[in-house]
């Protein structure tokens, strides 16, 4: 039975099944957009926490570290309450749309990117502090320099964020509704099709999800190696 399901899954992949690849395309769209937004917000936030000392800084560091392990269902519930009709953002009509799924994934990924970026920037700041002082650089000028110097490490952080986003089920199902052709992504489709007994489609999506994650990791690794060689 399982072997037949596996062969049927391969057949779906080789035949470029439209339903399967529609789900994959939406998954990539949602996760990549969420990671991009989280990076634009999270990397500067992490660098700012590393560079500036302000009241409540310790509490913010603790909060960021704690939110790295935020349960997805809690993130999903929070976004659901914000976007529901009775919520403060209910008039936007975003609930059960891909936009709501992006928001939920941003909530999950942003603390990871911000917390890990802060750690890396703090490490580099210790290494370069004397040079910055001798050049008379302000902290606002240090930020882009440190973020650029940490770009290879931050690429790995981005991959961790993408892994968290692309593997998410609970939060995106709560705010997206797993609507066929609208908000059904790979992870939610795998759960649904497995519960229905449609193992070929579930296996096909699982194979693609694993392959995509491996491909992105390999591409990022090769890009990093090429860049390191060019800069010596």
Secondary structure, DSSP 8 states (H G I E B T S, - for coil): -HHHHHHHHHHHHHTT-HHHHHHHHHHHHHHHHHHHHHHHHHHHHHHHHHH---TTHHHHHHHHHHHTT--HHHHHHHHHHHHSTTSTTGGG--TTSHHHHHHHHHHHHHHHHHHHHHHHHHHHHHHHHHHHHHHT--HHHHHHHHHHHTHHHHHHHHHHHHHHHHT--HHHHHHHTT-TTTT--HHHHHHHHHHHT-HHHHHHHHHHHHHHHHHHHHHHHHHHHHHHHHH-
